[in-house]
Amino acid sequence: MTRIAVVGAGGMLGTDLMQALSNHDATGFTRAELDITSRSAALERLTGFDVIINTSAYTQVDDAETDEENAHLVNAVGPHNLALAAARHGARLVQLSTDYVFDGTATQPYAEDAPRHPVSAYGRTKAAGEVLALEHNPGHTAIVRTAWLYGKNGANFPRTMLRLAADRETLEVVNDQHGQPTWTGDLAAQLVALVDAGTPAGIFHGTNAGQASWFDLAQAVFVCAGLDPDRVKPTDSSAFQRPAPRPSFSVLGHHAWLAAGLEPMRDWKQALQTAFDSGALTAE
């Protein structure tokens, strides 16, 4: 049986991934159990695995603007160390990445081979992590970019909307940023499918299908929760100035899955409804 290491197993995606791997030979490493910024720790702890999946990341997008050094340690040095460990031990590496490696100025879904052009510190560090992972475990690394993640085991946009709905009569949400809301339950299952298919190398876009604005997502959350979606009012990004620039268009293409003989992930609205039905989304 394929021996799998999940790095970042205590996070929102990592927790769901460990559950999805319940019938596999999988070992989870939390941040406390494995410091990926330490090369010696990565080389020592990741002996004996066939696949290493890195779900850990520095994800504080705004903080990274003034803390890029630490973001780089986790998002770039960490994947570099994991790639070196994978190469030494003959393992395949799955490195989770992000839509922030693009500048968000496209008008069509980004292809997997579209040039990277990050415009934020977070995006730069994640793009560097991609390059290092591919360079140092060549031919045996899969990059899986995701975006707009939500799930049961961490802070996320749908949960914030539910919490605010309990305190406010109306909410203003931006409608000029477009992307793909993605449920960690679906992404975890897709990662398992990738491993079961032999973990083919390359770049994949791990997002639910379709596209939405944050306003669209907020309204859909209200509908799923049995609330009046008209309580959500549209606004634009100028109303919410933040340190890091947000991509205005983060829709990703999914052709690489089909080329690998795998089905892309389902539509985001179906995934959101399933997340509610399964109890994965509550205001708590």
C-alpha positions in Angstrom: 0.0 0.0 0.0 1.2 3.5 -0.8 2.6 5.2 2.3 1.4 8.8 2.5 2.6 11.7 4.6 0.3 14.7 5.1 2.2 17.8 6.2 0.0 20.4 7.8 -2.5 17.8 9.0 -3.9 20.1 11.7 -5.2 22.7 9.3 -8.5 23.1 7.6 -7.6 21.2 4.5 -5.2 18.8 6.3 -7.9 17.7 8.7 -10.3 16.9 5.9 -7.6 15.2 3.9 -6.7 12.9 6.8 -10.3 11.9 7.1 -10.5 11.3 3.3 -7.4 9.0 3.6 -8.9 6.9 6.4 -8.6 3.7 4.4 -5.1 4.5 3.2 -1.7 4.2 4.9 -1.5 7.9 5.9 0.5 9.6 8.6 -0.3 13.2 9.5 2.3 15.8 10.7 1.0 19.0 12.4 3.1 22.1 12.5 4.3 21.1 16.0 5.3 17.7 14.8 7.3 18.8 11.7 8.9 22.2 11.1 9.1 22.3 7.4 11.5 25.3 7.5 14.1 23.0 9.0 15.8 21.0 6.2 17.2 18.4 8.7 13.8 17.8 10.2 12.2 17.3 6.8 14.9 14.9 5.7 14.7 12.9 8.9 11.0 12.7 9.5 9.9 12.0 6.0 11.8 8.8 5.5 9.8 5.8 4.3 6.9 7.5 2.5 5.9 7.1 -1.2 3.9 10.4 -1.3 4.3 13.6 0.6 1.3 16.1 0.5 2.1 19.6 1.8 -1.1 21.4 2.9 0.8 23.7 5.3 1.2 27.4 4.4 1.6 30.9 5.7 -1.9 32.2 4.7 -2.1 35.6 6.4 -2.3 37.5 3.1 -2.2 41.0 4.5 0.4 40.2 7.2 2.7 38.9 4.6 3.0 42.4 3.1 5.1 43.4 6.2 6.3 39.9 7.1 7.4 38.5 3.8 10.5 36.9 5.3 8.5 34.6 7.5 6.0 34.0 4.8 8.9 33.0 2.5 10.2 30.6 5.1 7.0 28.6 5.2 5.8 29.0 1.6 9.0 28.7 -0.3 11.8 27.3 2.0 9.4 24.7 3.4 8.4 23.3 0.0 12.1 23.4 -1.0 13.0 21.2 2.0 10.1 18.9 1.3 11.2 18.5 -2.3 14.7 17.7 -1.2 13.3 15.1 1.2 11.1 13.6 -1.5 14.0 13.4 -4.0 16.3 11.8 -1.4 13.7 9.2 -0.4 12.3 8.5 -3.9 8.8 10.0 -3.0 6.3 12.0 -5.0 5.5 15.4 -3.7 2.1 17.2 -3.9 2.5 20.9 -3.1 -0.7 22.9 -2.5 -0.5 26.4 -4.0 -2.9 29.3 -4.8 -4.5 31.5 -7.4 -2.4 34.3 -6.0 0.5 33.2 -8.2 -1.5 35.1 -10.9 -2.1 38.9 -11.1 -5.9 38.6 -11.5 -6.1 40.6 -14.7 -7.3 37.8 -17.0 -10.7 37.6 -18.5 -10.6 33.9 -19.2 -9.9 31.1 -16.8 -6.1 30.8 -16.1 -4.6 27.7 -17.8 -2.3 25.5 -15.7 0.7 26.7 -17.8 -0.2 30.4 -17.7 2.8 32.5 -16.6 3.1 33.3 -12.9 2.8 37.0 -12.1 2.1 37.5 -8.4 1.4 41.0 -7.2 1.4 40.4 -3.4 4.0 39.2 -0.9 1.9 36.1 -0.3 1.7 35.4 -4.0 5.4 35.8 -4.5 6.2 33.4 -1.7 3.8 30.8 -3.0 5.1 31.1 -6.5 8.6 30.6 -5.3 7.4 27.5 -3.5 6.0 26.1 -6.7 9.3 26.7 -8.6 11.5 25.2 -5.9 9.2 22.1 -5.5 9.3 21.5 -9.2 13.0 22.1 -9.5 14.2 19.9 -6.6 12.0 16.9 -7.2 11.8 17.0 -11.0 9.3 14.7 -12.7 7.8 13.6 -9.4 6.1 16.8 -8.1 2.4 17.8 -8.6 1.4 21.4 -7.9 -2.3 21.7 -6.9 -3.4 25.4 -6.9 -6.6 26.1 -5.0 -8.6 29.2 -4.0 -11.4 30.6 -1.9 -11.2 27.6 0.5 -13.8 26.9 3.2 -14.4 23.9 5.4 -15.4 22.7 8.8 -12.1 23.0 10.6 -11.0 26.6 10.2 -12.0 30.3 9.8 -13.4 31.0 6.4 -15.7 33.3 4.4 -19.0 31.3 4.6 -18.6 30.9 8.4 -18.0 34.6 8.7 -21.1 35.4 6.8 -23.2 33.1 9.0 -21.7 34.7 12.1 -22.4 38.3 10.8 -25.9 37.3 9.8 -26.7 36.7 13.4 -25.6 40.2 14.4 -26.6 42.4 11.4 -29.7 42.9 9.4 -27.8 43.6 6.2 -24.2 42.9 5.0 -22.2 44.6 2.2 -20.1 42.2 0.2 -17.9 43.0 -2.9 -19.1 42.0 -6.3 -16.1 43.0 -8.4 -13.8 40.0 -7.4 -14.5 36.7 -9.1 -13.2 33.3 -8.3 -14.2 29.7 -7.4 -15.4 28.9 -3.9 -13.9 25.5 -3.0 -14.9 23.1 -0.3 -12.1 21.4 1.5 -14.2 18.2 1.5 -14.1 18.1 -2.3 -10.5 19.1 -2.6 -9.5 16.4 -0.1 -11.3 13.8 -2.2 -9.6 15.2 -5.3 -6.2 14.9 -3.7 -6.9 11.3 -2.8 -8.0 10.6 -6.4 -4.7 12.1 -7.6 -2.7 9.8 -5.3 -4.7 6.8 -6.3 -4.0 7.6 -9.9 -0.3 7.4 -9.2 0.3 11.0 -8.4 1.1 12.2 -11.9 3.5 15.1 -12.0 2.5 18.6 -13.3 0.3 21.5 -12.4 -3.4 21.0 -11.5 -6.1 23.5 -10.5 -7.9 22.2 -7.4 -11.0 24.4 -7.4 -14.7 23.7 -7.7 -16.1 24.4 -11.1 -18.0 27.5 -12.1 -17.3 31.0 -10.9 -18.8 33.6 -8.5 -18.2 36.9 -6.8 -17.9 37.2 -3.1 -21.4 38.7 -3.2 -22.7 35.7 -5.1 -21.1 33.4 -2.5 -22.5 35.3 0.4 -26.0 35.2 -1.1 -25.7 31.4 -1.7 -24.6 30.9 1.9 -27.7 32.8 3.0 -29.9 30.6 0.8 -28.3 27.4 2.1 -28.8 28.6 5.7 -32.5 29.4 5.1 -31.9 33.2 5.3 -33.1 36.0 3.0 -30.3 36.5 0.4 -31.6 40.1 -0.2 -30.0 40.9 3.2 -26.7 40.8 1.3 -26.0 44.0 -0.6 -23.4 44.5 -3.3 -20.5 46.9 -3.1 -17.0 47.2 -4.7 -13.5 46.7 -3.5 -12.9 50.4 -2.9 -15.1 50.0 0.2 -12.7 47.5 1.7 -9.1 48.8 1.4 -6.6 46.2 2.6 -2.8 46.0 2.7 -2.4 43.2 0.1 -4.0 43.5 -3.4 -6.7 41.0 -4.2 -6.9 39.5 -7.7 -10.1 40.7 -9.4 -10.3 37.5 -11.4 -9.1 34.2 -10.0 -11.0 31.7 -12.1 -8.8 28.7 -12.9 -9.0 26.2 -15.8 -9.2 22.5 -15.2 -7.8 20.8 -18.3 -4.9 19.0 -16.5 -7.3 16.7 -14.6 -8.8 15.4 -17.8 -5.4 14.9 -19.4 -4.5 12.8 -16.3 -7.7 10.7 -16.7 -9.4 12.3 -13.7 -12.7 14.3 -13.6 -12.4 17.9 -12.4 -14.3 18.9 -9.3 -18.0 19.6 -9.4 -19.8 23.0 -9.5 -19.2 25.2 -6.4 -23.0 25.6 -5.7 -23.4 21.8 -5.4 -20.4 21.6 -3.2 -21.7 24.4 -0.9 -25.0 22.7 -0.5 -23.3 19.4 0.4 -21.1 21.2 2.9 -24.2 22.6 4.6 -26.1 19.3 4.4 -23.1 17.4 6.0 -22.8 19.9 8.9 -19.5 21.2 7.7 -20.7 24.8 7.8 -22.2 26.4 10.8 -21.8 29.8 12.5 -19.7 28.3 15.3 
